[in-house]
């Protein structure tokens, strides 16, 4: 174990791999400084990370925190979500929504995702350059997840604006106001669905809530919030990071277009190489726990560096290279264990369709500006949300 200062600043967010590579070489676990200045334990080695993600002694329930970093401070009506739950509550609530994200259900959604992708790209045609983040990668996921949930099309722009304010606030933004408006919107939406149910996920969850009281009202609101949030942000990052990786690795693009690589293989490798999340959700040991040879006291904050684990050379050969047909699979981009990402199948489908549609339509496209050594795109004008191709 080593103790280091890690500020989680813009440079780290833009290129986390350089920082964590140096940490991982020293040990599997490190004591670092959280975004709000609190100490936390960062797990960087693949084996230790995989074990920690599935360890039931590491609680997601913030009530088990000893007072260190505990993540977002959400209103109570949004805080009773799967990212703050342990079994048995986690098992009960997850079971209610899991049926909406099965491989079979995702396959049924694929045709609609393809049509949406084509329509969005059609709106970008006609110019020499296009911002694929603001006009495509940040729009496709919100349409897909809102269609699944039954969010009216007229409300989707507001949700995207609220989410962007919470993730990457610009000067003048008010995250507390955005959170309050989002909560009010969700309460109103659920009330509207309760009055006039439809063929959508929210209506189905309301039926479960009102039918046999298997889910509390706050849990229902929090679950809708989490599905909207995660279904939007994760897939935006997967498509954006994936397109950037492909455009800076032309041999991968050529292999995909020529059929030497499958879309499924490319997506799995892109998830490992530069996945949508660089860190896991925070966890709190309910007892003293040994991770990677380091004893972590009960109540301390633990975070797992997915970026470090997915590029650990002890697990992956040439981890800094995109190799679609690699045999050493097993990335942790969607986590591991009972908290494995609920929407992983949908994210994979959206990534494969979203990236594949762009490449088929524009097989010769190039980056409009140069990519920096860390993989970011330099000299890019921000869109109205302040996003970049590497927003996480």
Buried (B, 14 or more C-beta within 10 A) or exposed (E): BEEEEBEBEEEBBBBBBEBBBEBBEEBBBBBBBBEEEEEBBBBBBBBBBBBBBBBEBBBBBBEBBEEBBBBBEBBEBBBBBBBBBBEEBBEEBBEBBEEBBEEEBBEEBBEBBBEBBEEBBEEBEEEEEBBBBBBBBBBBBBBBBBBBBBBEEEEBEBBBBBBBBBBBEEEEBEEEEBBEBBBEBBBEBBEBBBEEBEEBBBBBBBEBBEEEEBBEBBBBBBBBBBBBBBBBBBBBBBBBBBBBBBBBBEEBBEBBBEEEBBBEBBBBBBBBBBBBBBBBBBBBBBEEBEBBEBEBEBBBBBBBBBBBBBBBEEBBEEBEEBBBEBEEEEBBBBBBEBBEBBBBBBBBBBBBBBBBBBBEBBEEBEBBEEBEEEBBBEEBEEBEBBBBBBBB
